[in-house]
Amino acid sequence: MRKRTPQEIADFFGCYIAQDRDGSWYLYDEKPIEWSVYGTWSTEKAAIKINELVITPECHDWTRLYE
């Protein structure tokens, strides 16, 4: 499977993509809230872990949300 940038995935699926501080990537249906104390993002709905689909862009900061 070909990996994509977080923005390409967000554009294609019309979703939100975010990375937790630990480096894990997640896909969200609704806009998540950053919980910087814990180093994670959160929503009321479940997120899908997509590490194997994402290429981390250069100069990426985990606090960036891709819409």
N, C-alpha and C positions, 0 to 999 in steps of 0.2 A: 504494500500500500504506500502511495506517495504521501509524504508529510507536507503540510501546508502551514503558512504563518497564521497566528491567531486572528489577524484581521481578515484574511481570506476565508477562514472558517466562519467567522461572525457574519460576514457579508453573504456568504452562500446560504447559511441556515437562518439568517435573520435573528440571531441570538446574541448572547453576551459571553465573552471568553475572558477568564481571569486566571492568574497564577497565584497560588499560596506562597508564603515566604519559604516553605520547604522545597519549592520547585515543581509541585504538582499542578497540572493544568485542568481546568474545569469548564464545562459548558453549562450555561444557565438560560432558562426560558424567560425569566424576569430579571430586572436589574438588581444585582446583588449589592449589599452594603459591605464596605470594608471594615473589618474588625482588626485594626492595626495592633491592638494589645496582644491578640492571639496569632497574628500573622496569617489570617484567613479571610475569606469572603463568605457572606451568608445570605440566604433567602429563605422564605417559608417553604418553597418547593425544593425538592432534591436536585442536586447537581450531578452531572455525568462526568466522570474522570476520563480525560482524553489524552493522556501523556503520549501515547504511541502515535498520535495524529499530528502533533504540533512541532514545528521548528521554532525555537526561541530566537526572535530577532536580535540583531546587534543593538546595543544600548538599551535593552529592555529593562524596565524596573517592575518588580512584582506588584507594585501598587497601581499599575496602569490597567484600566478596564478597556477591553476592545468591544465596540458596539457595532 
